[in-house]
Amino acid sequence: MLKVRYAHIHIFVFAVIWLGLYLDGIEKSMQMYTNIIVIMAYIWVYRFTSSSVKQLMLFGLLVAFLGEVLFALVFGMYTYRLQNLPIYVPFGHALIYSSVYYIVKEPLVKAYEKTIIKILYFSMITYSLFWLFFANDTFGFICMLVILALFKRYPHTKLFFLFMYFTIVYLELLGTYYGCWQWPEVWFDKVTFISSANPPSGISVFYFGFDIGCLWLYKQYDKKRWSRLKRLR
């Protein structure tokens, strides 16, 4: 009988995402509690991960911080409720990354991998088309097309990034619903011919860059262990 082995990581992270974003959306003073909860969750998950994932989680903090500064504060691709970069955000990105890593390691997922990929692949396209037609989400649809192109180039990444896609859908729907952040009606609030929903449907495409950044840092840190990690992935 197939068991769920890593629920203490991925289900826990999904619960923390909901609680943290709910609290952050209540009022200004509550963001402090979200920061504390997410950092504590990061420490909790860190304790139960393998040594390789521990390194990726640490590198993820750096990549997430630099990415948030660039896209949120410099480019203005999206705006946080308090016009800041919340402390919990980089920790949250690293948590999401690790949770998806352990979702795809579940024996149940591995046993039905091909079927799951087909279902999630079809669901991703359907979801993006829905947002394109009913929310004028050109930006999100373009992002989804980029994901499809990346899958053609890197087919072995499908399972991981399809789960990542819907994890980010969950995150973005909660974050925008509670008003923790907001996406402008057009790309970067400047490119008027590329309309965007709040949130855009395919924004998880940027996690390809997040993944590349984390793995590049890991490779520079330990090239011997990098070879082993690459085989595992």
N, C-alpha and C positions, 0 to 999 in steps of 0.2 A: 504493500500500500504506500502510495506516494505521500510524503509529509511536507508540510510547510515548515522549513527549518529556520528562516530568517525573519519571521514576523516581528520579533523584538527589535528589528532594525527598521524595515520599510513601513510597516503599519504604524509603528511608533512615530516615525518621521511625518507621515501623512497627518496624524493626529496633532503633532506639534505645529505643523504648518497652519492648520485650521485655527488652533487656539491662539497662536501668535498673531496671525493676521486679524482675527476677531478683536483681540485686545488692542492692537495698534489702531484699528479703525474707530474705537470708541471715542477717545479724546487724546489730546496732546500728551498728557502726563502718563498715559498707559504705555507709550512706546518703550519706556524704561523697563517695564515688566516683560514685554516681548523680547527685548534684548537679553534679559536675564534667562528667560525660559529657553530661547534658542541656543544660547551659549552653553547652558547646562545640558541641553539635548545633544549638542555637538560633542561635549565631553563624554556623555553616556555612550553614544554610538561609537566614538573613537575607541573606547575600551574594548568593544566586542569585534572590531574589525581585524583583518589580517595586517601584517606589517606593511605589505605593499599598499593596501588601501589607506592605512594610516598616513603614509607618505603622500599619497594622492590627495587626501583630505587637507593636509597642511599646505601643499602646493595650491590646492583649490582656493584657499583663503586669499593667497596673493593674486592669483589670476582673477578671481571674482572682484577683489577690491579694485584692481587696475581697470577691469572691464566696466565696473559701475562708475568709476570716476570719469572714464572716457565717454561712455554712452549716455549716462544720466546727467552728469554735471557739466561736461564740456560740450557734447553734441546736443543735449536736450532731447534725446530720442523719447524719453518718458520723464515724468516728474513725480517725485515723492511728495506725499501730503504736506510735510513740513518743510519742503524745499531743501531737504538735506539728504545725506546718505546714511540711512539708519545703520547702526552698528550690527544689527542682527542679519542684514542682507548677505554679506559675504559668507557668514557662517551657514546661513540657509542654503546658499548655492552648493557649498561643500556637502551639506547633509543630503540634499537632493541627489547629487552625483553618487554618493555612497549608497543611498537607498535603492536607486535604479540598478546599480552594480549587483546588489544582493537579490533584487527581484529576478533578474535574468539567471541567477545561480540556483534558484529554487528548483528542486527535482521535478515538481509539477510542470513548471514552465519549460524545462528542458525536454520533458517527455512529449510535450505537444507543441514544440517550437514552430514547426512549419505551419500548423493550423493557426496558432496565435499570430504569427507574422501576417498571414493572409487576412485574418479578421482585422487586425490593427491597421494594416496597410489600407484596406478598403475604408475603414472607419476614418482614418486621417484625411483621405481625399474627400469623403463625404462631408466631414465636419468643416473642412476648409471651403468647399463649394457652398455650403450653407451660409457661412459667414460672408463669403463674397457676394452672394445674391441678396441676402437679407440684412447685411450690415455694411455693405459697400466696402468690404475689407480687401482692397487690392493689394496692400502691403503684405498682409498675412498670406494671401494666396501666392504671391511671388515667392515668399519665404518657403512655402510648402513645395513649390516647384523646384527650388534650389535643393531641398531635402531629397526629392525624387532623383535629381541629377546626382547627388552625392551617393545615394543608394546604388545607382548604376556603376559608379566608380568604385565604391567600397561596399559590396553586397554583404560582407560579413558583419557589418555594423547594424543591419536592419533591426534585429531584435532589441538591442540596447537602445537605439535612438527612437524606435517606435514607442517603447515604454517611456522614454524620456519625453517624447512629444506629448503624451497624454498626462504625464506628471506635471509638465509645465502648463498644460491646459487647466488642470486642477488648481495649480498655484495662481495663475493669472486671473482666472475667473473669481477666485476668492479675494485676491488682492485688489482687483478693481471694484468688485462688489462692495467691499468694506471701505473703499476709498483710500487704501494705503498708498496707491500710486495711480497715475492716469496716463493714458496714451493720447497724444493729440489726434485730431481728425485727419491730418495729412502727415506724411513721413517727415520726421524731424521738425514738424510744425512749420516747414518751409517749402517742401516739394509738393506743390498743390495738385499735380496731376497723378500723384500716388496717394489715394485715400487709404485710411486705416480705421479699423474698428478699435474699440477699447474693451478688451485687448485684441491685438492681431492674432489670427489663428495659428500661424506657423512660426511664431517667434522662437520656438525651441531650436531653430536652425543655428542660433548663436551658441548653443551648447556643443556643436561640433568644434567651434573655436575654443571653447572652454576645455573640452577634452584634449585637443591638440596642445594647448598651453600646459595643462597638467602633465601630460605624457612627455612633452619635451623637457620640462623641468626634471621629471623623474629620470629620464635618460641621462641628463647631465649630472644628476646626483649620484647615480649608481648604474653604470653601463652593464655590469654583469647581471644584476637583478632585473634590469630592463629587458634583457633577452628572455628571461623566464616569464616575466609579466606579459610580454608580447605573445609568447606561445599560448599562455592561458587565455588571453583575449581572443 
